[in-house]
Amino acid sequence: MEAINLSDRLSRYMDAGFPILYLNTFEEKLAIEQIQKAATTQKLIQWSYADGYSVYSLLKKEYQVPAERESFLNVMEVNEPDDFDRSLFVIKDAATVLEDPVSVAYLKELAIKISSGLECTVILLSPILRIPKELENFITILEMEYQTEEEIRQDIQNFCWDYEISISDTLLKEMALNFKGLTKSEIFSILSLAYSGSGELSRTDMKLIFEQKQQKIRKSGILEMIPLKETLEDIGGLEVLKKWLQKKAVVMKNLKQAEAFGVDFPKGVLIAGVPGCGKSLSAKAAASLFEVPLLRMDMGRLMGKYVGESEENLRKAIALAEAISPCVLWVDELEKAFAGIGGIGGGAEVTTRLFGNFLTWMQEKKSPVFVVATANDILKLPPELLRKGRFDEIYYVGLPKEEERRHIFEIHMKKRRPGDLSGINLDELAHATDGYSGADIESVVKDSIESAFVSKRTAVTTKDILASIHQTHSLSEIMREPIEQMKKLYEQNKFKNASV
């Protein structure tokens, strides 16, 4: 729901006699503007901790403010429910008010009166969604969702007109796309900061936007923005998966043209299999390939102590990802996130509800949020998650083959000791590491480089690396049975192999 249409929604709910509307938003100033636009009553009553109680006459266009700041309880004690007739009662700082049982009791009494014919609508304003059980049947939640790209573009143009700044169409489009996920006030603050620094808007200001997005995501406590360093060139092997991602990249980079052609937004991919074989690396490389932000969702952080808080956290995480889209949403160790589904007890029931909400979103989402889910043990995943329609594709990542191991050695040597690479026998190393994972090979390379440094040698040799290999137990030795079981399962379910 766009902020520009919020007043129309408010008007409809008011006309229908809904007693309490809960506006879950940080944009308090914008919300008040939309409320005043929607108001058809004679007076607008407002209360907040900072300003106390005030009455705004919509007919006279003026405020009546008591001499002393009154507490919310005092307002409710002094006024009878009928005193709120033909008014719109806006309560700011609502989450704190709703923590007090006496305040909740007064609001419940007022809501009952409204339901019985009193001409009043209560509007609760808060960025925190907290609904007491006593008011659950009286409250309707309304969202002020993030602005669209077109609305942001208009905000930037208005700013440029006000400050007589010229801006190219290319920069305007790029800034509007990068501003997605930020509020109107945050956008204005960043534009003002950029202008105060140089007297103009330029591509160098993109850094300010990225920093603000990082702040916003960090403060959410649910999502994490991952810096993009890895590319497809950092992945040894997995050629089938890499080609598939390259195909999806064409769509993600040309979303409007693809949509006009009839192409559906890509949903995402589930990458499952052996630990340490490139699943997480693939998620990071996908975001670099698509040239979009990478958001990591830690399902453990979703769990809250209040009733409904976990579901609310998931909803907020999804809303933020959709607002920032196009982006890659990385859900790591998916099997741990939904452990206990269908079990008995409060924790299991919450997990089951979270799983249901996540499935619904994956099935119905229309936004360009590309989900990369990674899992070590697909046996622990609910079968509903593996059905067609949730993900575009499911890939199995196994232990690297000999040619892939050769490539992985080459990548890690190039990254750390490129000058020594010509003297390294990669074929011999690849042959000696049968059953090693990509993480095993990286560990071997790091260990051999360290040993050469400690021994004061000027170069790393094949012999150094072979010595590290002989001292390392491969993943296939440590997890032989689980790996065999996983391989059989993936073959039985005919999941696509990420490697050739």
Disulfide bonds with the S-S distance in Angstrom:
none
